[in-house]
């Protein structure tokens, strides 16, 4: 996540993205854990049952049958895995409530500019609220002068964090850096890293919250040297946070294309260094894309429809890291394109020319048509058949990407948007469960509208276990 979800980095290389951080839309209309230890696959040793006493004529046969049943039952691999896993992960992400269900992560980023729109959060379902964010500057200091810090220290944030803790929801601080030169400067200087780590842990500890999310987004490939440095930095931050804040969790946000195109992330070492990886599984298409496609297609790559997709990215990640440390990020937004016609993969248009005469000469004037991001809430509110300001409303579903779309005429121009509505989200949530991932996450809280998105999350992942007192008893300051 950038301050605005720019994530060009997941996009097809030849597509020139629009710098979304320059779009006023996001700020104006909308104003982005728990430990994930790797499961052990320990073998359960079988023991021979004690000899039966011949005198037990009544209980002997049933007891023998019971022992034989248990012996056969534990010979199956899934059962051995289940028991060995339960024994080997005392600090798991969220301990199951009794034995009813797994403890899935539901991880939501709360950008500082959406703090007036967070009333709809279902804290019975949300496991981690990641405050977004505070910049780690190239001089080794956290930015304590900007709106990120100001909101983080505000009374509104205090009340939100307290509400989260009352409901057993972790609160973590996202530290960010989005500039290539600044990232390299930090990675090249251990003293700057030490300063950032000390300030971050101190800020988290002083605020009474529960951990850190690291969101450093380097554009391009800095080389293996910087991948190693970033993993080492992440490990040092994780170790210090664990040491000074018992029960804390540290995660790292990475591009979905990070295995195919590593950039600054070595997924194997980074997953070992931290408690979990948040895959930013969106922005496969961005505002500047040449064709209108979903920003987060679930499938379509193997069929030749899309340059890449979420399922292929996840499969690639799972060759490098355990599934129970991977959180699948889902977009609660889409991109609204000006298009030539309302069709999947139709060409986007940047504008059109008008012509006029002045004297004996003809002049042309180019009228630009901007593509822009829209939140789930705004699409639901404005892009529908009831809106009289648009016409020729259409909607459909991309069977390859498993993403819904809407189209309409506005001022004689076709516009089209792909949006992960609850139908689309359901496919991704089911996929996350099928792959045994740690859970899912959202960019971003405050982009939603109405209870349906939370009802779906609860239906797919259940209400969380709040038995862990380390969160509820930690005092927000």
N, C-alpha and C positions, 0 to 999 in steps of 0.2 A: 504494500500500500504506500502510495505517496500521500501527501496531504490530500490529494485527490487521486483517484485510482488511475494513474497514468499507465503503468504496466505495459508499455509498448514492447517490453522485453519478451513477452510470450508471442509476439506477432510475427507473421511471415517476414523474413528479413527485407524483402524488396518493397514492402509497404512503408511509406513514410507517414508516421503517426502525427496527429495533432497534439501539441503539448496541452494536455487537459488542465494542467495547473494554471493555465491562463484563462480557462473558461469561468466566467462569473456564475454560470448556472448552478454549479454545485453549492457554492457558498450562499447564493441568494435564495435558491429554492429549497434547499435542505437545511438552511439557516435563515474511521476504520478505526501456569496451568499445572495444571496438575502434572505430576510426573508420569512419563510414559515409558516405564522400563521395558526393555526387550523381554518378550516371553521366553522362558527357558523350556526346553523340550527334554526334561529329565525322565529317564526310564524309571518306572515303578517296579521295585524288586518284588517278585513273587515269593511267597513263603508257603512251604508245605503245611497244610492244616494239621493240627494235632490229631493223633490217632483217636478214633472213636472208641468209646468203651462199650463192649458188647452188651452190657446190662441195660443200656439205654435203648430199649426196644421201641419206645414210643417216639423219643425225640431224635434218635440216631438218623433214620432216613431223611426226615425233613432238613435236619442240620446239614447232612451231607449234600443234599440237593442245593441248599442255600450257598454252601461254600463253593460247589461246582459252578453255580450261577455267577457268583461274584468273580471267580477265577476267569470264566469265559468273558464276562463283561469287561474286565480290566485288560484283556488281551487285545481289545480294539484300540487302535491308535488315538481316535478322537477322545476317548474317555481318559486315556493316560495323559494326553495333553491337557485336558481340562483340569485334572487333579493336580498335575505337576505345575501348571500355570497358577492355580489358586495358591499353591504352597510357596511359589517363588516370586510373587509380586506384592509384598506387603505394602509398598508405597505406590500402588497403581494410581492411575489418573483419577478415577473416582471408584471407590470400593462399591461393589454391587450391594443393593439394598436387599439384605438377606441373600437368597440365591435366585431371586426372581428374574434378573436380567443383567446383561453386561453394563459396565459403567461407561457409556459413550460420552465423548466430549462434544459439547455444543459451545463453540468459541466465537464470540462476537466482538468485532472492533467497534469502538465508540469514538468517532472523530470529535474533536472539540467543537466543530461547527454544527454538530447535530444535537447538542445538549438540550436544546429546547424541544426536541422531538423524540424523546426516549420513553415517553409514558407507556408505550405499548409493550415494553420488554416483559416477557414472562420469565421471572426469576425462578420459577419452579422447574423450568426447562434449561435455561442458560447456565452453563457450568463455569465459564470464564468470560469476564468482561475485560477486554483489552483496551485501556485508554490510549487514544492516538492523538497526538503524541508529542514528544519533546525531542528536539534535534540535538544530536551529539556533534558538536562543532569541530572544525579542523584544528582548533587551538587546544583541544583536550577538555573543554568545558561543555556542560549541558547548557542549552539556551534557556536562560531564566528571564528573558525580556519579552518574548513573543507571546502570542495568544495561546499557544499550546500549554505553556507553563502557567499562565494566568488562569486558564480554565481549570487546569489540574489542581491548583491550590484554592479554587473558589469554594464558596459555601454550597453551591449547587452540586459540585463534584463530591464534596464531603457527604451530602445527603444521599447521593446516588451510590457511593461506595458503601455507606452504612446499610442501605437497603439491600445491596448485593450480599453483604456479609450476613445480614439477618436471615437471608434465604440460602446461605451456604454456597454462594457464588464467589469464586475467586475474582480478584481484581489485580491486573498486572499493568505495568507501565510499558508502553512501546517507545523505544528510543529509535530515532530515524536518522538516516543520512542518504540523500538522493543525488549528490554531486560526485562525479567520478574523481575529480582531483582531490576533493576533501576526503573521500574514502581512502584513496591511496596514501594521503598524508598521514591519516590515522594508522593505517596498517603498517606503514614504514617506521613508525616511532613507538616503541614499547612504552615510553613514558606518557605519551598521549593516551594510549590504551589504558594504562594504569589509572590515569586521572579520570577518564570516562567511567571505568569500572567502579572506582571508589565513589564518585558522585552519584552514579546510578543506584548502587546498592544503598548508599546513604539516604537518597531521596525515597526509595521504596520503603526502607526501614522506618524512616521518620514519618511517613504518611500512614504506616500501618497496613500496607497492602501486601500482595502475595507473590510477586515475581515480576518477570521482565519478558517482553517480546522484542527481539532484535530485528529491525527492518532496515537493512542497508541494501540499496538497489543500485547496483553498478550496471551501466549500459555498455555492452560490448564484452570482450574477453580480455581480462587483464593478465591472464597466464596462470600457470599452476602455482607459482610463488605466492600470488595473492590469495588463491584458494586456500593454501596451507595457512597463511597468516590469518585469514578470516576465521577458519575453523579453530585455530589456537586462541584467538581473541574471544570467540564464543565460549570455548571451554573455560577459559579463565574467568569470564563473567559468570558462567553457570556455577563453577566451583565456589566462587566467593559468595554468590547469592545464597547457595545452599548452606554454606558455613555460617553466615551471619543471620540468615532468616530461616529457621527450621520449617520444613514443610513447603518451602517456596518452589516455584516452577519457572523454568526458562525455556522459551521456544524461539525459533528463528523462522522468519517469513522468507520464502524463496519463490522464484518464477517456476511455473509449471514446466517450462522447457529446459530446466536446469540440468537434466541428464543428457538430453539431446545436444544442448548447447550450454556447457557448464558455467560460462561467465565467471562469477566470483564464488560459486558454490560447488564444493565437493560434497555431494549428498551423503556419501558413506561416512566421512569423518565428521561432518557437521551433525549428522544424526547421532553419532556416538558422543559428541561433545555436549549436546543439549538434551533436554527432556522431551523435545518433540519438534517436528517440522510442520509448519503451516504452508501448504501448497497454495499459492495464489492462482487457482485454476480458472482464470478468466483473462480477458483481453487477448484472446486468440485473434480477435478483430478489434480494431480501435476506430476512433472518429475519422482518421485519415485513410481508412482502408479503401481499396479500389472497388471492392465488391461487398454487397450486403450479406453478411453471414453472421451466425451467432457469436457472441463474445465468449461463450463457453460451450462449444459443441461437445456432447458426451461421446459420440461416435462419428464416423464419417471419414477418418483418415485412411483406414485400410480399404475402404471402398473408393478411394480416390476423390472424394468430395471436398475434403478440406486439407490444408497443409499440415495440420496436426489436430489432436483432440484430447479431451480430458482422460478418457480411458487409456489411451496409449501412453500418456504422460505418467499416469499412476503405475501402470505396468512397468515402465522404465524405472521409476523410483523404487519399486519393490524389488528390483534386482540389486539395489544398493543399500537398502535399509529395511528394518522390520515393519510390518504393516501396522502394528499397534503403537507406533510412534508418529504416524502420518495423519494429519488433519487435512481434510479436503475443503478448500475454500470455495464458496459459492457466491456468485454475484447477485446482489439485490438491486441491480441496475442493468441498463442496456444502452445501445447507441442508436439514436434516431437519425437515419440517413435520408438525404434527398436522393431519389433513385429514378431511373428511366422508366421502370415498370415494377409492379408489386410481385416480384418473383425471387425465390431463394437464389443467391449468388448473382443477382442482377447487378449491373454496373451502377456505382454511385456517381452522382453528378456534382460538380463543384460550382455550377452556376450556368448562366446563359447570357447571351448578348441581346441588347436592344439596339435599334438603329434609328437615326433621325437625320433629317436634312437641315442644313443651314446654308442658305444660298444655293449654290450649285454643287456643294460638296455633301457627301454622306458620312456621318460619324457613327461610331459604335460605342456602346457603353456596356461593360461587363457587370452583371448582377450576381454577386456571390451567393451561394446557397451553403450554409454551414450544416455539417453533421455535428451532433452534440450528445452528451450523455443525459439520460433521464433515469430517475429513480423508479423503483417499483411503484411507489406511492403516486408519483406524478403520471406514470403511464396508466395506472388504474383509474385515476381521476379524470384525465384529459383525453386519452386515446380510446374512445368507445363510441358506439352508435348513437348515444344520447347527446353527444357534443355537437351542437348546431353550427359551430365554427369550422367544422371539417365536413367532408362529403365522401361518398363512395367508400365508406368504411369496409374493410375486409379483415379477416383474421384466419390464421391457419397454424399448422404444426409441422415442423421439420422432422421427418421421421428418421433421418440420419443423425442429426445433432441432438434430437430429443429436446428441442426448444421451441416455444410458441413464438408466433410473430403476429404483428398487426400492421395494417397499411391504410392509408387514407390520402385524399386529395386536399391540399391546402393552397389556395391561391393559384390553382391550376397546376401545381407541382405534386408529384407523388412522393410521399414520405413513407418509410418503412422502419420498423423497430423490432428487433428480437429481444424478448424479455423472459427471464426465468421466472415464470409464474408458478403457482403451486403444482401444476401438472409437471412442469419441467423439473422443479425442485425435487419432486417425489422420485423421479428417475435417478437423480444424483444421490439422494439419500439411500435409496435401495442399493445402488451401486457401491456406496461406501460400506454398507453392511456386508454385502456379498464379498467384498475384498478384505473384510475384517480390519478395516481402518480404525484408528482411534476414535474418529468421529468426523464432524463437519464444522465449518466455520463460515461466517458471513462478513462480506464487505458490502454494506456496513449497517450497524444498528442506526435507526433513524431514517433509513431509506425505505422502510416498510410502511404499510398502512393496513390497518384492520387485523383482526385476530387470526385470519386463515393461515398465515405463514407460521405462527406459533403453534396453532392447533396441529398443523402438519408435522412440525418438529417433535411435538410431544407424542403424536401418534407413532412416528417412526422410531424415536429413541427413548420415549418414556420420560416421566418426571425423574429428576436426578436424585441421587442419594445425598442427603445433607448430614449424614451421621458424623462426618469428619469435623471434629471440633476445632481443628487448627485454623479453619477459616472463620467459623462463626465466633470464636473467642478472641480473634485478633482485633485489636481496637484501632479503628480509623482515627487519625489525628489531624 
